[in-house]
Amino acid sequence: MILVDTSAIYALAAQEDPVHSRAVAAMARAIEDDEELLIHSYIVSEAASLLQRRLGLAVLLAFLERMDSFTVHWLSAGDHAEAAKLLAARGRRQLSLVDCASFVVMRRYGITHAFAYDGDFEREGFALYGG
């Protein structure tokens, strides 16, 4: 199982993104290897906002239509509280609540790899998938 971060979702959708080709190749490899792809509800919200604002409503709607390609973990109040506590403990302005929620979810599922283009995952001890 691999967690798919907003940074990968955006790179897949935005052809002008510097890592678009790498992201497309990584996604193809994940599909070929029959990897289970996990996202959580905060990623859905963050990605939806980013895609709509930068790439338009049609791109957002295409993403939402493909949601069944992912296993979606819907964050609970407990998940949120744990992510907020982790954010406070890390004390880094550039680290987001969404990333902290990802770390919580990844640990809960025993996930070691994030399909992401965000160094915070590596700083937190996870490996990046997607080259």
C-alpha positions in Angstrom: 0.0 0.0 0.0 1.2 3.5 -0.9 -0.1 6.8 0.3 -0.7 9.3 -2.5 0.0 12.8 -1.5 -1.4 16.0 -3.0 1.9 16.8 -4.6 1.7 13.6 -6.7 -1.9 14.2 -7.6 -1.0 17.7 -8.8 2.1 16.4 -10.7 -0.1 13.8 -12.5 -2.7 16.4 -13.5 -0.4 19.3 -14.5 1.5 18.6 -17.7 3.6 21.7 -17.1 4.7 20.4 -13.6 8.5 19.7 -13.6 7.9 16.1 -12.3 4.9 15.3 -14.5 6.6 12.7 -16.6 8.1 11.0 -13.5 4.8 11.0 -11.8 3.0 9.5 -14.8 5.7 6.8 -15.0 5.4 6.1 -11.2 1.7 5.8 -11.4 1.9 3.4 -14.3 4.4 1.3 -12.3 2.1 1.3 -9.3 -0.8 0.2 -11.4 1.3 -2.5 -13.1 2.5 -3.7 -9.7 -1.1 -3.8 -8.5 -0.3 -1.4 -5.6 -3.1 -0.3 -3.4 -3.3 3.5 -3.4 -4.4 5.2 -0.3 -5.5 8.8 0.2 -7.3 10.4 3.1 -10.0 12.9 3.3 -7.7 15.9 4.0 -5.8 15.1 0.9 -9.0 14.9 -1.1 -9.9 18.4 0.2 -6.4 19.9 -0.3 -6.0 18.4 -3.8 -9.5 19.5 -4.9 -8.8 23.1 -3.9 -5.4 23.1 -5.6 -6.6 21.5 -8.8 -9.6 23.7 -9.2 -7.7 26.9 -8.4 -4.7 26.2 -10.6 -6.0 23.9 -13.4 -9.8 24.5 -13.4 -13.1 22.9 -12.6 -12.9 20.3 -15.4 -9.6 18.9 -14.0 -11.0 18.8 -10.5 -14.2 17.0 -11.7 -12.0 14.4 -13.5 -10.1 13.8 -10.3 -13.3 13.3 -8.3 -14.6 10.9 -10.9 -11.5 8.8 -10.5 -11.8 8.6 -6.7 -12.8 4.9 -6.9 -9.1 4.2 -8.0 -8.1 5.0 -4.4 -8.8 3.6 -1.0 -10.0 6.6 1.0 -9.4 6.9 4.7 -11.9 9.3 6.2 -10.2 11.0 9.1 -12.0 10.8 12.5 -11.9 13.4 15.2 -9.2 11.2 16.9 -7.1 11.2 13.7 -7.4 15.0 13.5 -6.4 15.5 17.2 -3.4 13.2 16.7 -2.3 15.1 13.6 -2.7 18.5 15.3 -0.7 17.2 18.3 2.1 16.0 15.9 2.1 19.4 14.1 2.5 21.2 17.4 5.3 18.8 18.4 7.2 19.2 15.2 6.9 23.0 15.4 7.8 23.7 11.8 5.9 26.4 10.0 6.3 24.8 6.6 4.9 21.4 7.8 1.1 21.2 7.1 -1.7 19.7 9.1 -2.5 17.6 6.0 1.0 16.2 6.0 0.8 15.4 9.7 -2.5 13.7 9.0 -0.7 11.7 6.3 2.0 10.6 8.8 -0.7 9.5 11.3 -2.6 7.5 8.7 0.6 6.0 7.3 1.6 4.7 10.7 -1.9 3.4 11.4 -1.8 1.3 8.2 1.9 0.4 8.4 2.7 2.2 5.1 6.3 2.9 4.5 6.1 4.7 1.1 4.5 7.9 0.0 3.9 8.8 -3.6 4.9 12.4 -3.0 7.2 15.2 -4.1 7.5 16.6 -0.6 10.6 16.2 1.5 8.6 16.3 4.8 7.8 12.6 4.3 11.5 11.7 4.2 12.2 13.9 7.2 9.5 11.9 9.0 11.2 8.6 8.2 9.1 7.5 5.2 10.5 6.6 1.7 9.3 8.4 -1.4 7.7 6.5 -4.3 7.8 8.1 -7.6 11.3 9.1 -8.2 
